[in-house]
């Protein structure tokens, strides 16, 4: 099932839309809430806060890639 997360079609995702899209890319059983928070903490190290701005497709690809990598760590 595919969900169109960018409901307004502006090419950017809000914080809530990023969370929804991340759940579409990585199933919740693979990425725990703690791991998701860890992804956001890493992004904060480079002065990006998902909660304070809009995320374009390129940046979301980085977020999703990082989340996938963290989800595979055990």
Residue, then its C-alpha position, 0 to 999 in steps of 0.5 A: x500500500x502506498x500513501x501519498x504523504x505530500x498531500x498539498x503537493x508542494x514538494x515539501x514535507x512537514x514534520x508530521x508528513x516526514x513521520x508518516x513517510x518514514x513509516x511507509x518506507x520502514x515498517x514500525x517493527x523494523x525501526x523502533x521509536x528509540x531508533x527513530x529518535x536517534x535518527x533525529x538526534x543525529x540530524x540535530x548534530x548538523x543543525x537540522x531539526x525536522x520539527x522546525x522546517x520543511x523537508x524536500x525529497x533529497x533531504x527525506x532520502x537522507x533521513x530514510x537512508x539513515x533510518x534504514x541503516x540504523x534499523x539494520x544495526x543490532 
